[in-house]
């Protein structure tokens, strides 16, 4: 198989793979927020109002859920990317220059993963797309428009 044919074949799956990437990233980020705020998943809860950890937990929980569902994805990903950059530079970089040295691998990966979503969008499998599809006029009605499967934001 030539590289052009392989590239064309893979390109057709980009919205689905991007949607799955968004779902996994959102689920992981939501679990970070839940662990920080509620003390689940083997982590102790951060006291309410504790700067910056409690506020980061709120961002992680809310933005992670929005990203997971594909609602306001670009905005939530932008805020999340910034929060993770802030976490990396204020909490981790003082312990070393590289993420493996300073324990900042997760914030660095989250930061760049969310930045990817800011620029490429949510992909397919979004709640927004599903709701838009359900409210779209049926194909038999005049003025009907085609909506991609599970839409794009």
N, C-alpha and C positions, 0 to 999 in steps of 0.2 A: 504494500500500500504506500503510495507516495505521500510525502509530507503535506502536500496541498489537499489531498483527499482526506487525510487524517484531520487536518486543521478544520476543514469544512464540516466534517462529521462532529467534531468536538464543539464547534461554534454553535451548533444547533442546541446543545445542551447547556449553554452558558447561563440562561436565566434560571433554570432549575438548580444547577450546582451553586450559583450565587445565592439563591433562596435557601438552600440547605445550609450553606456557610453562615448566612445571617441567622437562621434558626438556632444552630449550635452555639454561635457566638453569643446570641441573646440569652439562651438558656444558661450558659456558663456565667455570664455577667449577672443575671438575675440571682443565681445561686450565691454569688459573692455578696450581693446586697442583702439577701435573706440571712446569710450567715453573720454578717456584720450587725444587722439590726435586731435579729431575733435569737442569736446565739444557737443556731442549728448547724448541722453538718460538722460537728466537732470543733466549733469555734465559739469563743465567749462573746456575748453581745457587747457592743460598744455603748457606753452610757449616752443617753439622749442629750444631744447638743454638743457632744465632745468633738472639738475641732482637731483635725479635719475628718476623722474616721466616721463619725455618725453621718455627716453630710455626704461623704463619699458613698456610704451605704445607701442613702436615699437615692442618690443619682444612679447607683448600680441597679437597685431594685426597680425603679420607675423606668429609666431608660432601657434597661435590659428587657423588661416586659414589652415595651413599645417596639424594640428592635426584634424581639422574638416573634411578635405578632405581625410585624410589617406595617405598623401604623406610625406615621411621622418619622420614618426610619432615618432619613438624612439628618434631620434636626437632632434626634436623639443620639445618633452616631457622632455628630459633631461635638455635642456636649460631652459625651462619653470619652471621645478621643482626647479632648482637652483635659478632662478630669484625670485620665490615666497618664498623660504627659506631666501634669502637675504632680501626681503621686510619684512618678519616676524621679523627677528632678528634685523634689523636696524631701522625699523619704528614702530613696534608694541610692541615688548617685553619690551621696556623701560617703557611702561605704565602699566605693570603688567605681572605676570608669565603665565597666562592662556588666551587663545584666547577670551573667553567671557569677560574677564576683559579689554583686551587691543584693542579690535576691529580687531583682526587679524584672525578671523575665516575663512574668504574667502581665504587669502593667505595660511593658514595651510591646508585647504581642497584641494585647487588647487595643492599645493606642493605634497601631498601624492597621489592625483589622478593621477598626471602626472608621479610620480615615479612608480605607478602601470602599466601605459602604457609602461614605459621604459622596464620593466621586462616581461610583458605579450604580448606586441605588440598591433597592432591596431584592432585586431579582423577582422570581415568581413565588407562588405560595404565600401571598400576603392576605391578611384579613381585609385590608382596604380593597384589594382586587376582587376578593370573593364577594364583598358587599356590593361593589360596583357592578359586578357581573349579575348578581341577583336582581338588582334594580334596573338593569338595562332592558330596553324594549325587546320583545321576542323577535326572532328572525322573520316571522310572518307579518309583523306589523310594519306599516310604512315608516320610513325614516330610521329603521333599525340600524345599529352600527355593530360591527364586530368587535368584541372585547377579547383580548388574549386570555388564555387559560390562567385563572387566578390573578390576572392583571399585573400591572407594574405601577408603582407609586408615581 
